Amino acid sequence: MNILTKQWPPLLTILLCGVGGYLAVPYLPKRIPVHWGIDGSVSAHASREIGVFLNPTAMVVAYLFFTLIPYSDKRRVSDLRELGVYEPLRNTAVYVFALSQILSLGIGLGILHDQTNYLAAAVCLVFALISNGGRHGMLDPVLPHILLLNRLDPKKSHRFFFRFGIAGGTGLVAALTLPAAAPWVAVPFGAVILLERIGK
């Protein structure tokens, strides 16, 4: 299953985030974080009754945008679909807002540290999604044009992206569970290098 191209994973994610927010309301403090600044730290709060639905609403808007835009710009969307990036862009937008929802609820419920860094977690999430796309061959047409990956042996690319996914997942878990998360942006890079050396 490719979570970047299928229709149902983002729809299920929207449903889970909406229902999860609704069920969490009685257990949340009066105000929860809803926005993060450019440094990844919390920059705005909202009342729990409104805050729990902001990200699910943004996810629905993003999904509808990508669903309806083909009716107004068919040629450009067709070009993006031919490159294989249209659905991945749509799904990635949904997943990034889902990460915001997880942070809002997690911090509000006291599961996640209030210094959890959104930027670090988002970078690691994107690494994990790139790994998913790479393992399914979605990046094959663009690999020759990406610096550092243009020398990647096509026969070894699956192994590389598998390890890249482990690295992204490691960094994501670290960024979500440990305070002072800025250094955790480097975790995926370090994990990939370590795994590549072990693999040799």
Secondary structure as UniProt FT lines:
FT   TURN            3..5
FT   HELIX           8..24
FT   HELIX           25..27
FT   STRAND          31..36
FT   TURN            38..39
FT   STRAND          42..47
FT   HELIX           48..68
FT   HELIX           69..71
FT   HELIX           74..83
FT   HELIX           86..108
FT   TURN            109..110
FT   TURN            114..115
FT   HELIX           118..135
FT   TURN            136..142
FT   HELIX           143..145
FT   TURN            147..151
FT   HELIX           154..156
FT   HELIX           157..177
FT   HELIX           182..186
FT   HELIX           187..199
//
